Amino acid sequence: MFDVTIIGAGVIGSSIARELCKYKLNVCVVEKDFDVGNGTSKANSAIVHAGFDAKPGTLKGKLNSRGNKMFDKLSKELDFPFKRIGSLVVCFDKEGIPDLEKLKQQGIENGVPDLEILDGDKVREMEPNLSKNVIAALYAPTGGIVCPYEMTIALAENAFTNGTEFKLDTKVTSIVKSGGNYLIKTDKGDIESKIVVNAAGVFSDEINNMVSKNKLSIIPRRGQYCLFDKAVGDTVSRTIFQLPTKMGKGVLVTPTVDGNLLIGPDAEDIDDKEDLNTTSEGLGFIISKASLSVNQLPMRQVITSFSGLRAHGTGDFVIGEVEDAPNFINAAGIESPGLSSSPAIAVVIRDIIVNRLKPEKNDKFNPIRKGIPKFREMTNQERKKMIAKNSKYGRIICRCETVTEGEIVDAIRRPLGARSVDGVKKRTRAGMGRCQGGFCGPRVVEILARELRISPQEVTKSGEHSNLLVGKDKENVSV
């Protein structure tokens, strides 16, 4: 019997789990994927929005600016990368300036500090590579960038080490009321819980609809991106937005915390909640739109493209206890600015549960989590000390990102460690560089097989049905 069971181990579910660790509660997180942070939290714009986009009075408006303020402390405690670089919303004609004024006023009402409207010349002083067609911009110095999957992993690891149980690769099939509690049926057995939290991302409508007559409908909204090599990561130094539309915040151009350049996303409502394909039309659209903001976009430096899904729902977050299902709490329809709002969403959900169960505070809660030491960020002296301590740090596996065997082994052995190639990739960046795993991929498979004590043929890209190897060369060839 658990006090609380959270369905979904993305940034929302993992944030809630960590907040609940501050109290003496028996908490479980159930996740259908092979790893934490494998859904929307893995593939998004990685932006910590300042908070001027959402309408005042909405949950998005309240929780974005509140969550934004929490990132500095959270990133220090959990040792994940976060940079407060600021953002600019640009417009290309005088008719757009009133819309910038409206965004500024919304931001002021939402509690966003230091907003300022700048003319085109001032904007180009700050960002020399911006188009000459930019005539004005809204500047928000509190905007930031983060690594969303490293953040999610950090939250989950800290929750795990503070006593939260994680059931990965476990799919919820039904939820029924049972004697005042909930019986959660999964493909790996039953779970009984006093309270259920629905943080299932694009599947949050399906989880809600298992228990409530008040049906939710979540539309998967696909957004496609292009990622550029670090050689052009300084094309812009801030996040560059265009004036938003009814489909979202538009195509952005931004540096990443790891030094790359990122453009995207488009916005396409689709039917398949697992369709992460990219299309020539979608990529062409974001390239054409991003080229309006930046002069001579360096397209020859694109190293990969990808897509992610947003959980588009009612227009606002759906947060709180379901009216006809006591002790069933939704954190549903969490689309942008969900990542930015996630720390604040977690506090809201935590407070609902604490007010209901009245648990004691956990005086043994440890908020600190140390990440994997990054060889690429060390001085030569620090590298020598690390190699003397652990010789595996002297072997470079991923040349593009300067990732060592020591880091990969740490990623596998640490709490909620990597069990797949993508798991290693998210934790260390092995395979994220210019060659996209062409050099390091086979070595990562070897290390995973050795550390997990499995055959290389059992190593997967990202869980079930994604095996990378099917047999040995010439094994099945007849002469």
Secondary structure, DSSP 8 states (H G I E B T S, - for coil): -EEEEEE--SHHHHHHHHHHTTBS--EEEE-SSSSTT-STTTSS--EE--S-SS-TTSHHHHHHHHHHTTHHHHHHHHT--EE---EEEEESSGGGHHHHHHHHHHHHHHT--S-EEEEHHHHHHH-TTB-TT--EEEEETT-EEE-HHHHHHHHHHHHHHTT-EEE-S--EEEEEEETTEEEEEETTEEEEEEEEEE--GGGHHHHHTTT-SS----EEEEEEEEEE-GGGTTS-SSEEEE--BTTBS--EEEE-TTS-EEEE---EE-S-TT-----HHHHHHHHHHHHHHBTT--GGGEEEEEEEEEEE-SSS-EEEEETTEEEEEEEE---TTHHHHHHHHHHHHHHHHHHHH---B-TT----------GGGS-HHHHHHHHHH-GGGGSEEETTTTEEHHHHHHHHHSTT---SHHHHHHHH-TT-STTTTTTTHHHHHHHHHHHHT--GGG-BSSSTT-BS--S-TTTT---
